[in-house]
Amino acid sequence: MSLEKISIQKNTRVEFSSNELLFLAKSGQPYRGSLYVKFESLGESFDMLSFKRYLTSLRSVTLNAEDIAHEIYMTIDKSIESKNLGVVVDLSARGGIQQRLSFGYEFSVTQKNNIFQVG
């Protein structure tokens, strides 16, 4: 699946995050986690709705956990032109082991509170 490209101002620094990452392990068991994406625009970004659809489509994809950051990176890289693209995935613990996976440009994850969250 590709992401729908949109035009934005060149050199805009863009960050996306989602706490709704879900995909299947080779065993068929689900992996859950958080996704962080950061890049600098060369005049392009992707539509948030198509990004949400892409993330939802991963729920039917079977991958090794260690390949998810690369998979997302390659999808974004094929969809838009950018520089300093980086992807970080924090997976929920399985078997008592926590994983953080990254691919591309390294950056520090900024975790933000959901300001529209109730309760």
C-alpha positions in Angstrom: 0.0 0.0 0.0 1.3 3.5 -0.8 0.6 6.7 1.0 -1.3 9.5 -0.6 1.2 12.3 -1.3 0.4 15.9 -0.5 2.4 19.1 -1.2 3.7 21.1 1.8 6.3 23.7 2.3 9.9 22.5 1.7 12.0 22.1 4.8 9.1 21.6 7.1 10.0 19.2 9.9 7.2 16.6 10.3 6.6 14.1 13.1 3.9 11.5 13.3 3.2 9.1 16.2 0.6 6.5 16.9 0.0 4.2 19.8 -2.1 1.9 17.7 0.5 -0.1 15.8 -0.6 -3.7 15.5 0.7 -6.5 13.2 1.1 -10.3 13.3 4.2 -12.3 14.3 5.1 -15.4 12.2 3.5 -17.4 15.0 0.2 -15.6 14.3 0.3 -13.8 17.7 -0.2 -10.0 17.6 2.5 -7.5 18.2 1.3 -4.1 19.6 3.3 -1.0 20.0 3.9 2.7 19.3 5.2 4.2 16.1 7.2 7.4 15.7 8.1 8.9 12.3 10.2 12.0 11.7 11.5 13.6 8.5 12.2 16.9 6.8 10.1 17.7 3.8 11.4 18.3 0.3 8.0 19.7 -0.5 6.0 16.5 0.1 4.3 14.7 3.0 1.5 12.2 3.1 -2.2 12.6 4.0 -2.9 11.6 7.6 -6.0 9.6 6.5 -4.0 7.4 4.1 -1.3 7.0 6.9 -4.1 5.8 9.3 -5.3 3.4 6.6 -1.8 2.1 6.0 -1.3 1.5 9.8 -4.6 -0.3 9.9 -3.6 -2.5 6.9 -0.6 -3.7 8.9 -3.0 -5.6 11.1 -3.2 -8.3 8.4 0.5 -8.4 7.7 2.8 -11.1 9.1 6.4 -10.0 9.9 9.3 -10.6 12.2 9.2 -7.9 14.8 12.7 -6.8 13.9 11.5 -6.0 10.3 8.6 -3.7 11.1 10.6 -0.4 11.3 12.2 -1.2 8.0 8.8 -2.1 6.4 7.3 1.3 7.5 10.4 3.2 6.5 10.4 1.7 2.9 6.7 2.4 2.5 7.2 6.1 3.4 10.4 6.4 1.4 8.6 5.0 -1.8 5.7 7.3 -1.3 7.4 10.7 -0.7 10.7 12.5 -1.2 12.1 13.6 2.1 15.4 13.8 4.0 16.4 12.6 7.4 13.6 10.0 7.5 13.6 8.0 10.6 11.2 5.4 12.1 11.1 4.2 15.7 8.9 1.4 16.9 8.4 0.6 20.6 6.7 -2.8 21.0 4.8 -3.8 24.0 6.6 -6.4 26.2 6.2 -10.1 25.2 7.6 -12.7 27.4 8.9 -10.0 29.7 11.1 -8.5 26.9 10.6 -5.0 25.6 11.8 -4.1 22.1 12.7 -0.8 20.5 13.4 -0.9 16.8 14.6 1.9 14.6 15.5 2.4 10.9 16.9 5.4 9.1 17.8 8.7 10.6 18.2 8.5 14.4 16.2 10.8 16.6 15.0 11.0 20.2 11.3 10.0 20.5 9.1 12.8 21.9 6.1 11.3 23.6 3.1 13.7 23.8 0.0 13.3 25.9 -3.2 13.0 23.9 -4.8 16.3 24.7 -8.2 15.2 23.6 -8.2 12.1 25.8 -11.1 12.0 28.3 -10.4 10.9 31.9 
